[in-house]
Amino acid sequence: MWIIGAGGLLGSALTLELSGDERFTMLPNQTITWADVNQVTQVFERSFQQLMIQAATAPWTVIWAAGHASTSNTRDETAQELETLQILIDVINQNGINGQGTFFLTSSVGGVYAGSQHPPFTIDTDPNPLSAYGELKLAQENLVKEQLTRTCRVVVGRISNLYGPGQDISKLQGVISQLAVSALTKKPLRIFVPLDTMRDYIYVEDAAKTIIRLLLCTSKTLSTHIVASGLSVSLGYVIQVAQVIFRTRIPLSVGSHSSAAAQARDLRITPTASPENFAATTLPVGIKNVYLDILHQRQEARPRSPGPAPARMGS
């Protein structure tokens, strides 16, 4: 098993879930300088060759959980991520001598269905991205479907709104993490979309377990799935629940941002692969876990006050 993007929110959860599973042997994570195309190519070639050697005649899996783009990025900014995936596809096609392989691509519900009509959306709904980010995700899906199915099994997972401890709060996304930060710092959180905006929030641990189940149970050469909690709620409801859990009123401000035009008002979905076969994390529990994680991070980063000055002997 080789997870690309193992240091990210989903990649970390997948690594944690798989590390205790004897059915999988994990390839060590490699540090990648994504802006350096030559270094990216070298790491991909070296890692995949190592995967082939270790797998020998056994099944192998590559999971693409990488990516830093969001709905606020331009087409020029997302083009590099598509190029990076193309490099990986070329490496797999050139070196994938063992045909018992699987490639799992993480895609985005919010990206591909942003402009689609008549929710709730299903796997049969025609994708209609409204942003460069959504176009990137759909282009990535098409790349792996068109270029990898002759080499290995391809599984695409369109993930709903992912949240959990460890989310990158520097990106313009992750509303649950941002709510926790605002509750602790008392800095107003700018809201760019209406409070009745509907989303399906899936806890990262549940998403990881669902993806692993897909990898073990899906037998088709090519398949696409919606990975979600199955419960769509409004942004206003999330804020209300968060304020109850945080026991404080979260400061909010209404603002505008160019990325708001790429956000669907109603993104209710019907999952094809939901975490219903195990104890899924409820939204209140997940929100509390995120809050406690950010609180812990802030406490660890806070400078510690010096202890009492040593007593002086004599006069």
Secondary structure, DSSP 8 states (H G I E B T S, - for coil): -EEETTTSHHHHHHHHHHHT-TT----------TT-HHHHHHHHHHHHHHHHHHHTTS-EEEEE------TT--HHHHHHHHHHHHHHHHHHHHH-----EEEEEEEEHHHHSTT--SSSB-TTS-----SHHHHHHHHHHHHHHHHSTTTSEEEEEEE-EEE-TT--TTSS--HHHHHHHHHHH---EEE-S-TT-EEEEEEHHHHHHHHHHHHHH--SSEEEEEE--S-EEEHHHHHHHHHHHHTS---EEE---GGGGGS-SB--B--SB-GGGS----HHHHHHHHHHHHHHHHHHHS-------------
